[in-house]
Amino acid sequence: MSAAGLFLCLVSALALPTFSSSSQSLASATSDQRDADRVVRLPGQPESPSVSQFSGYVTVNERNGRALFYWFFEAQTTPEEKPLLLWLNGGPGCSSIGYGAASELGPLRVVRRGAALEFNEYAWNKEANLLFLESPVGVGFSYTNTSSDLDKLNDDFVAEDDYSFLVNWLEQFPEYKDREFYISGESYAEISTSYAAGHYVPQLAELVYDRNTDKKGKAYINLKGFIDCDFKNFNWSDDCNAVMDIVYSQYDEIDIYNIYEPKCLLNQSSASSENHAFSMNGQEKFSRRILVFSGYDPCYSSYAEDYFNKKEVQKAFHANVVSGSLPVKWHVCSNPILNSYNFTVSSVLPIYSKLIKAGLRVWLYSGDADGKVPVIGSRYCVEGLGLPIKTQWQPWYLDKQVAGRFVEYYGMSMVTVRGAGHMVPLNKPAEALLLINTFLRGEQLPTHR
């Protein structure tokens, strides 16, 4: 597993789409599909508390046979009153099911080397209805029946598919058309991926904004703002890339995505075996004891692969059921997509400037133990926007302890999370929940003990 930075972008929609289809037959079809997508119970799921969840495919291009896979959790309380939050993982090529949903902020986390699920007390569906999307096609369970689509993957292609998914999913779940709507996400990568990490969400936000201003658009979404945790511009020369290869090679002994936590030492050489079993030498077993005692397990992505490749899980999950195709192995990340993805947008800074000028509220947050996308780099990019400062840097608190620091600009805020690495909801779940709660409520982080 590699990760380049937590990227969380929020898009608010007070008046969600006015869609054209109103026929009873279509309404019946979407209702039937919704019922078919309900997940009664997943293997290894705890008996309580109850979790209202759906998963399945949404077609985004009928001609080419493209469909994206989703996992949706209704809010734990009063779902009819809470907003809708879409979560996208980056890479490009990594799964929001394996990372965001099953390892970080979803209500059901994969544990015990993929043997079971546990309830996450800091799940973000305490604050919103959570929708996880595997994008682009070729990631996780998402697929295309036209192989040439995989050669066309770029920033614009992905944004269009994600937008089509959103429009079509809302037809299937029409009660969310009038909800406040948010887009969030997270990115994983090596150097080239870091360059793209942070592109999915602002580009989708920009597309939604542009379609709102286009009278011919399929839907209207009242865009209000976004909150982001991966903000870097990797437009490097070949010489710089060569130097950075040397730099990153020196990090091999530690987890660059969380520099103060244990590194996963599980032997995954047997991962391709049908009877996948983890083998550990004495050093690895010792490391397992350390990481369990420390309360942090860096091998979460391996557990997700074990779990989502179980046939009984896929059946309950409505996954890998494409007509006429053989079941395929589910991977938390796709190296072919990472290697072939075409980065058509070199920098998202102009997108930020555009949306800030449009009046959107923007937050950016960063874990201060993230060695891949460090705070100083994100701060450098934020300062490059040239925004006037509204409130100088100050600490924010959780349980009377300093949880990080933040600065407010006119049009944007930047927040650091103390002790968090690249994946803030995994490393600091309580702090992450407070962050999203504060943002959704339009409030300021606590500044007093």
Secondary structure, DSSP 8 states (H G I E B T S, - for coil): ----B--------SS----S---HHHHHHHHHHHHHHEE---TT--SSS---EEEEEEEEETTTTEEEEEEEE--SS-TTTS-EEEEEE-TTTB-TIIIIIIIIISSEEEETTTTEEEE-TT-GGGTSEEEEEE-STTSTT-EES-GGGGGS-BHHHHHHHHHHHHHHHHHHSGGGTTS-EEEEEEB--SHHHHHHTTSHHHHHHHHHHHHHH-TT-S------EEEES--------HHHHHHHHHHHHTTTTS-TTSTTS-----B-TTTTSTT---B--HHHHHHHHHHHHHT--TTHHHHHHHHHT-HHHHHHHT-S--TT-------SB-HHHHHH-B---S-SHHHHHHHHHTT-EEEEEEETT-SSS-HHHHHHHHHTT---EEEEEEEEEETTEEEEEEEEETTEEEEEETT--S-HHHHSHHHHHHHHHHHHTT-------
